[in-house]
Amino acid sequence: MSMGGWNGGPPPGDPNMGQQQWGQQPQQPQGGGWAPPPQQGGWPQGPMPPGGPMGFAPQVEQGSFGLGFAAGFFGGCIGLALVYIIAKGQQTKKGAGIGFAVAFVLGIIFNLAARA
């Protein structure tokens, strides 16, 4: 019993049945076939599409700078800590840090003005 490609013959059910020689490209069956013709040279040339070979870019949550600023400015240390623990967006965390820093600087300025 012959086992198709193991002894050099075509695999069972091959539409080219014996027409293919080693080192030659298989001929596509008449009527269009089920697969596109093979590309010459292996991998496609040119730059990879954004997000990898499938073209899907990973979704990165950006967050809201304004909400983070408000939480850091009005919430103080507690607002800043809650944003860093709960929020996933980088813009929200950045806004909270800047809002906290602005509130801190304004607090120092108002305290110095009140003492003068």
VOPAGU-2260 file (C-alpha; in pm, 1 decimal, decimal comma):
REM VOPAGU-2260
SITE   aa  ch    i         X         Y         Z
SITE  MET   A    0       0,0       0,0       0,0
SITE  SER   A    1     141,0     338,2    -104,1
SITE  MET   A    2     138,7     629,9     145,8
SITE  GLY   A    3     120,4     930,3     -85,3
SITE  GLY   A    4     409,6    1171,1     -25,4
SITE  TRP   A    5     617,3     925,9     183,0
SITE  ASN   A    6     748,6     736,5    -115,9
SITE  GLY   A    7     775,1    1036,5    -349,1
SITE  GLY   A    8     431,4    1010,8    -508,2
SITE  PRO   A    9     154,3    1264,6    -485,3
SITE  PRO   A   10     -65,2    1264,3    -175,2
SITE  PRO   A   11    -401,0    1090,0    -202,8
SITE  GLY   A   12    -668,6    1308,6    -359,3
SITE  ASP   A   13    -413,6    1545,8    -520,2
SITE  PRO   A   14    -579,6    1722,8    -817,1
SITE  ASN   A   15    -245,4    1724,9   -1002,4
SITE  MET   A   16    -196,7    1344,1    -965,5
SITE  GLY   A   17     156,9    1287,3   -1081,0
SITE  GLN   A   18     194,6    1612,4   -1276,7
SITE  GLN   A   19     411,0    1777,8   -1010,2
SITE  GLN   A   20     786,4    1718,3   -1002,7
SITE  TRP   A   21    1010,2    1791,0    -704,5
SITE  GLY   A   22    1110,4    2159,6    -692,6
SITE  GLN   A   23     825,7    2281,4    -912,9
SITE  GLN   A   24     526,8    2482,9    -801,3
SITE  PRO   A   25     199,0    2285,3    -801,7
SITE  GLN   A   26     -43,3    2374,7   -1075,1
SITE  GLN   A   27    -369,0    2526,6    -965,8
SITE  PRO   A   28    -676,4    2319,1   -1054,1
SITE  GLN   A   29    -903,1    2451,8   -1327,2
SITE  GLY   A   30   -1201,6    2657,6   -1213,1
SITE  GLY   A   31   -1024,4    2895,6    -976,3
SITE  GLY   A   32    -920,3    2655,2    -701,1
SITE  TRP   A   33    -952,4    2707,4    -329,7
SITE  ALA   A   34    -625,1    2885,1    -255,5
SITE  PRO   A   35    -450,5    3190,5    -400,1
SITE  PRO   A   36    -141,1    3127,5    -610,0
SITE  PRO   A   37     177,5    3098,2    -405,1
SITE  GLN   A   38     384,4    3414,3    -363,1
SITE  GLN   A   39     736,4    3416,9    -495,5
SITE  GLY   A   40    1003,3    3479,4    -233,6
SITE  GLY   A   41     824,0    3365,5      81,7
SITE  TRP   A   42     707,5    3640,8     318,1
SITE  PRO   A   43     532,9    3952,3     181,9
SITE  GLN   A   44     763,5    4247,1     126,9
SITE  GLY   A   45     719,3    4593,9     273,6
SITE  PRO   A   46     650,2    4731,6     620,0
SITE  MET   A   47     431,1    4541,6     865,0
SITE  PRO   A   48      84,8    4695,5     906,6
SITE  PRO   A   49      19,1    4879,9    1235,2
SITE  GLY   A   50     -76,7    4642,5    1512,6
SITE  GLY   A   51     103,6    4340,3    1373,9
SITE  PRO   A   52      35,7    4101,4    1088,9
SITE  MET   A   53    -338,6    4085,3    1148,5
SITE  GLY   A   54    -376,4    4465,9    1147,5
SITE  PHE   A   55    -537,5    4492,4    1490,2
SITE  ALA   A   56    -382,0    4759,9    1709,2
SITE  PRO   A   57    -416,4    4702,7    2083,0
SITE  GLN   A   58    -671,3    4931,0    2242,0
SITE  VAL   A   59    -508,3    5145,5    2510,1
SITE  GLU   A   60    -738,7    5329,4    2746,4
SITE  GLN   A   61    -633,1    5694,3    2758,8
SITE  GLY   A   62    -858,4    5825,7    3034,9
SITE  SER   A   63    -967,8    6184,0    3101,8
SITE  PHE   A   64    -715,1    6450,8    3196,6
SITE  GLY   A   65    -987,0    6688,5    3319,5
SITE  LEU   A   66   -1143,8    6439,7    3558,5
SITE  GLY   A   67    -803,7    6343,6    3694,7
SITE  PHE   A   68    -713,0    6709,6    3743,2
SITE  ALA   A   69   -1037,7    6774,1    3931,3
SITE  ALA   A   70    -984,0    6469,0    4154,1
SITE  GLY   A   71    -626,6    6573,3    4236,4
SITE  PHE   A   72    -707,7    6941,9    4282,3
SITE  PHE   A   73   -1023,4    6911,2    4493,1
SITE  GLY   A   74    -958,5    6571,0    4650,3
SITE  GLY   A   75    -603,4    6631,6    4767,8
SITE  CYS   A   76    -408,4    6329,0    4888,6
SITE  ILE   A   77    -717,0    6107,5    4903,5
SITE  GLY   A   78    -824,2    6199,3    4548,6
SITE  LEU   A   79    -472,9    6140,7    4416,1
SITE  ALA   A   80    -448,5    5802,0    4587,9
SITE  LEU   A   81    -790,8    5689,5    4464,3
SITE  VAL   A   82    -710,7    5786,5    4106,5
SITE  TYR   A   83    -382,3    5594,0    4113,2
SITE  ILE   A   84    -554,6    5287,4    4261,5
SITE  ILE   A   85    -874,8    5282,1    4055,6
SITE  ALA   A   86    -809,5    5460,6    3723,7
SITE  LYS   A   87    -662,8    5269,9    3429,1
SITE  GLY   A   88    -601,9    5559,6    3189,6
SITE  GLN   A   89    -263,2    5726,0    3181,8
SITE  GLN   A   90    -414,0    6068,6    3111,2
SITE  THR   A   91    -632,9    6044,6    3423,0
SITE  LYS   A   92    -330,7    5969,8    3641,3
SITE  LYS   A   93    -131,5    6249,0    3479,7
SITE  GLY   A   94    -417,1    6495,1    3538,2
SITE  ALA   A   95    -448,9    6391,0    3901,7
SITE  GLY   A   96     -78,6    6444,3    3963,1
SITE  ILE   A   97     -80,4    6787,4    3801,3
SITE  GLY   A   98    -403,3    6887,2    3981,4
SITE  PHE   A   99    -255,5    6783,7    4316,3
SITE  ALA   A  100      66,6    6976,3    4243,9
SITE  VAL   A  101    -126,1    7291,6    4146,2
SITE  ALA   A  102    -340,6    7270,7    4461,7
SITE  PHE   A  103     -28,8    7217,1    4673,7
SITE  VAL   A  104     151,7    7518,5    4524,9
SITE  LEU   A  105    -158,0    7739,9    4555,4
SITE  GLY   A  106    -196,8    7630,8    4919,6
SITE  ILE   A  107     160,2    7735,9    4996,1
SITE  ILE   A  108     115,9    8070,1    4819,0
SITE  PHE   A  109    -211,1    8148,5    5005,1
SITE  ASN   A  110     -58,9    8052,4    5340,8
SITE  LEU   A  111     242,0    8277,6    5282,6
SITE  ALA   A  112      13,7    8561,6    5171,0
SITE  ALA   A  113    -203,6    8523,1    5481,7
SITE  ARG   A  114      99,3    8546,7    5713,6
SITE  ALA   A  115     239,1    8861,3    5552,8
